Amino acid sequence: MPQLVTSTWPIIILSMILTLFIMLQLKTLKLVFPLNPAPKNMTTQKYNNPWEMKWTKIYSPLSLPLQS
């Protein structure tokens, strides 16, 4: 049974790593990043809710007096 020749493995592994690195570099070159990112103006809007104008109280059924 013939022996497996492993003398070319380091060259194959190094060429594979180099190829993957080059492909990743080419892929990232196609990405477009904004030149000067500016923060967005996040202003909150005030909504007029009718329940904010008056005092309300929520009565729980357990806190009401017993009716007999």
C-alpha positions in Angstrom: 0.0 0.0 0.0 1.6 3.3 -1.0 2.4 6.0 1.5 0.5 9.3 1.5 2.8 12.1 0.3 2.5 15.0 2.7 5.5 17.1 1.5 3.2 19.5 -0.5 0.7 20.1 2.3 2.4 23.2 3.8 2.4 24.8 0.4 -1.3 24.0 -0.2 -2.3 25.2 3.3 -0.4 28.5 2.9 -1.8 29.1 -0.5 -5.3 28.4 0.7 -4.9 30.9 3.6 -3.4 33.5 1.2 -6.3 33.0 -1.2 -8.9 33.4 1.6 -7.2 36.6 2.8 -7.2 38.1 -0.7 -10.8 37.2 -1.2 -11.8 38.7 2.1 -9.9 41.9 1.2 -11.6 42.1 -2.2 -15.0 41.6 -0.6 -14.5 44.4 2.0 -13.2 46.8 -0.7 -16.7 46.7 -2.3 -18.4 47.9 0.9 -19.2 51.6 1.0 -19.0 53.4 4.3 -20.2 56.9 5.0 -17.4 59.4 5.1 -18.6 61.5 8.0 -21.3 59.9 10.1 -23.4 62.5 11.9 -25.7 61.7 14.8 -29.4 61.9 14.0 -31.5 64.6 15.7 -33.8 62.7 18.0 -36.4 65.1 19.2 -39.3 63.8 21.2 -42.8 64.9 20.3 -45.3 65.9 23.0 -48.7 64.4 22.5 -51.7 65.9 24.2 -53.5 63.1 26.0 -56.9 63.8 27.6 -56.0 61.8 30.8 -53.0 64.0 31.5 -55.2 67.1 32.1 -57.3 65.7 34.9 -56.7 63.6 38.0 -58.0 60.1 37.8 -58.2 57.3 40.2 -58.7 53.7 39.4 -60.7 51.8 42.0 -59.9 48.2 42.5 -62.9 46.0 43.1 -61.3 44.6 46.3 -60.8 48.1 47.8 -64.4 49.1 47.4 -66.7 48.8 50.4 -68.9 45.8 50.7 -72.4 46.3 49.4 -75.0 44.2 51.1 
